[in-house]
Amino acid sequence: MKAIVNPKQVYSYTQMQQDIELLQQGYPSLINVETIGKSVDGRSIYALKLGNGNREIFMNGAHHAREWLTTSVLMQMIDVYCQAYVQNSTIGDYDPQQIFTNSCIWFVPMVNPDGVMLVQQGYQTAKNPERVIQINGGNKDFSAWKANISGVDLNRQYPAGWEDIQDNPGKPQPSMYKGPHPLSEPETQAIHRFTLKHDFEMAISYHSSGEELFWQYKSTGSLKRKTRSIAQKISDKTGYQLVDPGPNPSGGGYTDWFLEVMQKPAITPEISPLVGPRPVPLENYDKIWNDHKEIGLMLAQEILKKFE
């Protein structure tokens, strides 16, 4: 099979839909696709299961609109891992056939499709263009937008320390607004519901930018040791720095909630060198992919052996 996903483009929701269909057709015994919810504007939130084993991990991307390059990384992972599986070839030290016979990775490549389309193609993609222009302070440049289409920051929506989130603007904004209550948005409801339905042994939530790994949220004891050990393995592959937010982190993030409620490891990698409040440029992609191409396999293999 030749490559289906081309990550070196402005990778849109529409392109992702087309690629998901082609991946499902190309690898029917390896990939299952579910629609786990709808966005505010009615776009589907897709989950793809890769593998046939009963041990599960979860990887998601694009909680934040301008961070759509995380979708490209996850979609290419799915494509490359499928190719290696059917060709019975290895990726680095990892054997996809062995890994996906015994485990599976669930991917939600684009948590925030409305926001991604807004950043990439502008206010005409919104069902209520006047509203998003108003939230954006009258500005028609949406390149810095992080929130969903309602102006809620989806990674400040999860019920872990939500009440204590700092720097909350108190009303819909392009970023930082935590919403009127936890899980007020259909996108976070979908991810929350999907997570509770499964028994994920680990979760990774991709963001950008900064080449950092956030791995700790009030964890102690064996969970803290396990999570740090996995984060260190990702750091060894990527060169990214481990960040410990200290004793009073601002919560509300997906991995904050997963660590606190599931009591299992969860890590937030920030891909790319720091680029500020804008999408990561495509010229950074080759290094990002090289850093991350083995990560899904490494983590799936990690759950197949006992934690140290």
N, C-alpha and C positions, 0 to 999 in steps of 0.2 A: 504493500500500500504506500502511496506517496502522501506527502504532508497535506492535510486539509486546512489547518489553521495558519494564516499569515499574520503574525503578531506585529509586523513592521508596518502598521498603518494605524490611522485613527480608528480604533476597534470599537465599533458601535454595537448597540443592542440588536439591530437588524442583522448585522454580520454574525453576531454570536448565535442568533436563532438559526441562520442558514447553516453554520458550522455544526451546531448541535444535531440538526437533522442529518447532515452528512456523516457525522461520527456514529450516530445511532444506526444508520444504514450500513456503514462500513464495518462496524464491529458489533453486530447484534448479540453475540454471545458474551460480550464483555461489558457493554454499556447499557444501563437502564436510565431513563430520563423521567423525572416527575416534575409537574408544576406544583410548587408547595405554597403558592399564594400569589396575590396580585399587588402591584404597586398602587399608590394613590390614583394615578391616571390610568390604571387598568392593564399595565404591562405585566407579563408573566414573570415570576421569579422561578428560575429553573434550578433543579438539583440533578446532578449526574452522578450515578454510582458506577465506579470503575472497579471491577473485580468480582469474584464469586465466593470469597471467604466470609465467615461470620464475625470476624474481628474488624471493627470499624473505626476509622478516624474521619475527621471533618476538616475541610479547608474551604475558606470563603474569601471573597474579594469585593472591592468596590462598595463597601459601606458608604464611602465618601465619593461624591460625584466626580471631583477632579482627579481622583485616584484610579481612573479606569485602566491604567496600564497593569494593575494587579489582575484584572480580568484576562488580559493577554497572556500573562505568565501562567495562570491556571489552565486556560484553554490549550496553550501549547503543551503543558504538562500532560493533559489528557491525551492529546494527539500523539505525542512522542512515546508515551508509555504504551499506548495501544499498538503502535507500529513495532516497538521492541517485543511486545508480547507475541504478536503473530509471527514475527521473524525469529522468535526464540533467541534474541540477542540480549546482551547485558547493557546496562547504562552505568558506567563507572564500575563499582564493585557489586552492583545490585542486579538480581535476576527477576525481572517482572513476572515471568511465568510462575515461579515459586511463590513470589509475594502475593500475586492476585488470585492464586488458587486458594490461599489460606487467609487472606484478608481483603478488605476493600477500602477504597477512599471515596467518600462522598464530597463532591464539589458543588458549591453555589458560587459561580464565577462572578455574578453581578447582582449584589443585594439591592442596589439602588438604580434601577434602569432609567427612571424618569430623570434623576439628577445627572446621570451620565449623558443622556441625550441633550439635556439642557446645556451642559458645559460644551459638548462637541458641536451641536448644531443650532443652539440658540433658542430664544423664547417661543418661536413658532411651534416647537415640539411639545409645548405644554398645553393642556386642555384649557387652562385659564392664563393666557400670556400676560394679561394686564396685572394679574396678581403677582406673578414672579418678578415682573419689572418693579412693582411696588415694593416687594420684600427686598429687592436688590437696590433700593434707594434711587430708583429711576434710571439706573445704569443698565445699558443693554449688553454690556460685556459680562459674560457669566463664567469666565475662565477660572475665577477663584472660588466658585461655588462648591461647598462641601455637602450641604444638607440634601434632604429629599425635596420633592417639588413643593411641599407645604412649608419649607423653611425650618424643618426639624433635623437636627444633627443625629443621624441614626446610631452613631456610636456613643451617644450619651443617653440612650433610651432603655438600657437593660437594668433590671431590678437588683443592682448591687451598689449600695452606697449612693443611690440616685439622689436622695434628699440632700446629700452633702456635696454635690457637684459644684465646683467653683467656676467663676467667670461665666455665669449663665445670664444672657442678655434679657430674659424674661418675655421675649416675644419672637415670632418667626424672623430668622436672619439667614444669610447665606452660610453661616457656620455658627457653632457653639450653643444654639438654643436647644435645651434638653427636652422640650415638649411640655405639655400640661401635666402629664403623669407618665410613669414608666409604661412602655409598650403601647403608647397612644397611636403609633403608626402601623399601617398594615405590613410594611416591610419587616419591621422588628418582630411583630406578632408572628409572621411566617417563620422567621429564623428561630425564634423562641419555641414555637410549637414543634417545629421540625427536630430541634435538638432534644426536646423532652420525649419525642417519639422513638428516639434511637438510644443506643448504649455506646456512644462514642468514647473511646479510650483516650482521646487527645483531640485538641482543636487548634487550628492555626487560622488567624484572621489577618490577611494581607492588607497593608496600608502603604502609603508613601508620603514623605520621603525622609531620608536621614541615615540610612544604613545602621539602624539600631534594632535591638530585640527587646521588647517589653515582655517580661515573663512572670512578674510577681504582682500579686494583689492580696495583701494581708494573709498570705499562706504561711503555714508553719510546719515544722516536723517533716514527715516523710514526703508530703506533697511538695513542699518547698524544695527538698533535695531532688526529687524526681524531675520537677519542672526545670530546675537549674541545670541538671545533667543534660536534659534534652536541648535546652537553650544553648548550652555550651557546644553541643554537637553541631547545631545549626551555625553557631558562631565560627566553629572550626572550618566549616564548608564555605561560608560567605565572607568571613572577615568582619562581620557586623559586631558592634559593641553591645554587651549586655547592659540594660538599664534597670536599676532598682529604684522605684519611685519613692521609697522610704515608707515610714509608718502610717502616713496619712494621705494615701493617693486619692486623687479625684476619680470617682468610679463611673459607672454607667456604661462602660465598654463591654463588648461581647465577651472578650476573654476574661475581664474582671468577673462577670457573672458566671462564666463556665467554671473558673477556678473556685469561686465561693460556693456555688450551688452543686455543681457536679463533683467537686473535690477531685478533679483530675487535671493533668497538665494542659495548659493553654498558653499560646505564645502569639504575640503580635509583631511580625517583622515589618519594618519600614524600609521598603526597597528604594534603591537609588541614592546617590549622594544628595544632600539637601538642596532642593531647588526653590524653596519658598512657596507662597500660596498660588500655585499653578500646576497644571498637569506635568508629569515627568516627560521631558522631551524624548522622542523616539530614538535619538542617537545614543541614549543611555541603555537601550534595550539589550544589546549583545552582552554586555557585562552582567546585567541583571539576570538574564537567562542562564549564563554560564555559572553564576553564583547559586542559582536556585533549581537547576534542572534535576538534580538528584534528591531534592529535599523531600518530596512526597514519598518516594521509594524508601528513603532512609527512615522516615517516621513510621511508615507501614511496617517495615522490618523491625523497628524498635518495639512495636507492640507484640510482635510474634516471639520475642524473647522476653524473659522475665526482666523487669527493672532490677538494676543492681541493688 
